[in-house]
Amino acid sequence: MSQSSGSRNTWKLCDCGGAIKRWTSWTYSNPVRRFEACENNRKNIGKAHYWEWVDEEICPRGKEVLPRLLRRIRGMEQELNQIEEDNEGLKDKLRVIEQENKELKAIIGRLGRQKMKMDEKIMVY
């Protein structure tokens, strides 16, 4: 692995010239464990590329608990997305109902004025 330095950051480069990037493992055997790897490693370009764990391996209990927690979080995120979609649908329905309500109030106002005119005519006779 070689290094190339910029003005503010130090960029690591693989021997193949590819940039070394930081990734997060989401596997059951290494949940949320960070590692660094050459960008070409994923593309299978060339033979050997840089790859190294950044974090220490988590304890067996963590390996057992983290995947369950991640599944619960994903489930809650999906549920939240569904609730937000339902909420948007309800907002759309509310806008339609409010518009209908406004139109009905206008009709009631016109009918009220017509009734008053008719009552006046009846009183004249």
CORRAPE-V29738 format. One record per residue. SS is DSSP state (a for helix, b for strand, c for the rest). OMEGA is omega in whole degrees, -180 to 180 (999 if undefined). Layout:
ss=SS omega=OMEGA
ss=SS omega=OMEGA
This chain:
ss=c omega=176
ss=b omega=179
ss=b omega=176
ss=b omega=-177
ss=b omega=175
ss=c omega=-178
ss=c omega=-176
ss=c omega=-174
ss=c omega=173
ss=b omega=-179
ss=b omega=177
ss=b omega=177
ss=b omega=175
ss=c omega=177
ss=c omega=179
ss=c omega=-179
ss=c omega=179
ss=c omega=179
ss=b omega=176
ss=b omega=-176
ss=b omega=178
ss=b omega=-178
ss=b omega=175
ss=b omega=177
ss=b omega=176
ss=b omega=179
ss=c omega=178
ss=c omega=-179
ss=c omega=180
ss=c omega=-177
ss=b omega=179
ss=b omega=177
ss=b omega=-177
ss=b omega=176
ss=b omega=176
ss=b omega=-179
ss=b omega=176
ss=b omega=179
ss=c omega=-180
ss=c omega=179
ss=c omega=-179
ss=c omega=-178
ss=c omega=-178
ss=c omega=178
ss=c omega=180
ss=c omega=-174
ss=c omega=-173
ss=c omega=179
ss=c omega=-179
ss=c omega=177
ss=b omega=-179
ss=b omega=174
ss=b omega=174
ss=c omega=-178
ss=c omega=173
ss=c omega=177
ss=c omega=-179
ss=c omega=-177
ss=c omega=180
ss=a omega=179
ss=a omega=177
ss=a omega=178
ss=a omega=180
ss=a omega=-173
ss=a omega=-174
ss=a omega=180
ss=a omega=178
ss=a omega=179
ss=a omega=179
ss=a omega=177
ss=a omega=179
ss=a omega=179
ss=a omega=179
ss=a omega=178
ss=a omega=179
ss=a omega=178
ss=a omega=178
ss=a omega=178
ss=a omega=178
ss=a omega=178
ss=a omega=179
ss=a omega=179
ss=a omega=179
ss=a omega=177
ss=a omega=178
ss=a omega=180
ss=a omega=178
ss=a omega=178
ss=a omega=178
ss=a omega=177
ss=a omega=178
ss=a omega=179
ss=a omega=179
ss=a omega=179
ss=a omega=179
ss=a omega=-179
ss=a omega=179
ss=a omega=178
ss=a omega=177
ss=a omega=179
ss=a omega=179
ss=a omega=180
ss=a omega=179
ss=a omega=177
ss=a omega=178
ss=a omega=179
ss=a omega=179
ss=a omega=178
ss=a omega=179
ss=a omega=180
ss=a omega=178
ss=a omega=179
ss=a omega=178
ss=a omega=179
ss=a omega=180
ss=a omega=179
ss=a omega=-180
ss=a omega=177
ss=a omega=179
ss=a omega=180
ss=a omega=-180
ss=a omega=-179
ss=a omega=180
ss=a omega=-178
ss=c omega=999
